[in-house]
Amino acid sequence: MFICVCNAITERQVQEAVASGAQSLSDLEAQLGVGGCCGCCRETASDYLPGGQYAGYVTETQDEGAFEHDAANDSTLMPLQAVAVSRA
């Protein structure tokens, strides 16, 4: 899932920044650019910080530092397939 559309920042990137020590929205902005454009992502990004609604999702497993749950938009999970759209 994209957290910041303006800068194409994903949930996984935010989780990794928090796991690496980001403690505030300023930290996320400095590391990733979150909230630097329109600011619509600030509230959602803050939810991943310590004490936030999604802070518990920043758990790492023993497998190469991977997160317990893959991000929904992770392109390594499955290749994107073209979809034909017909106009009637």
N, C-alpha and C positions, 0 to 999 in steps of 0.2 A: 504494500500500500504506500502511496506517496503521501508524505506529510507536508512537504513544501513543493507545490507545483511550479512556482516561479524558478526554483533552483534545482528541480528534479531530485529532491532529497527523500529517500525512502525511510520507512519505519526501521528497517534493518540498520541503516546508517546512523540513525538517531540512537538506537539501542546500543550499537557499538561505541558511539561517543560517550554515552552514559556509563557503559561498562569500563571504558578507559579513564573515567574520572570526571566527566562533565557534571557539574553540580548546579548550574544555573542556565537560564535562557541565554545569557551573555556568553557563556562557555560554548553553547551549541551554535550560536551565531558566529563566534570567532572560528570555530573548527569547521563548520559546515556551510554557513551562510543562511541558516534557518532564520526566517523573520526579517531578513534584510531588505526585502522588496515591499510587497503589499501588506505584510504582517498578518494575513489571514491564518497562517499556520502556527502562530505563537502559542495559542491556547492548547492546541493538540500536542505540539512539541513539549510543552511544559508538563503534560500529563505523563511523560516518560521519565521525567526527572525524579530524584529521590523524594518520596512523599506524594507523588502524583498517582493518578488513577491507574496507570499502566506500569508503574515502577516495578512491580513484581514480575513483569514479562522480560526483564533483562537478566534472565538466568542463563548461564552457559552450561553446556554439557561437556563431557570429557572428550568428545570427538573434535579434535582440531580446533577448539574454540568456537564451534558452531552453536547457534542458539537452539533452544528446545523446539521452537516452532519456526518454520520457514516463513518468510514474508510472502504475502500473496502474489506480489509482482516480481518475484525472483526469477529471472530469465534462465537460471541454471536448472530449475526444476523440470521444465518441459519446454521444448521449442514452440515458438508461436506459429500458428498455422494461418494461412491466408483464408479468408472467408469471402466467397463470392456473393455479391448482393445484386439482385436483379430489380429493376424498376419496372413496375407494371403500369 
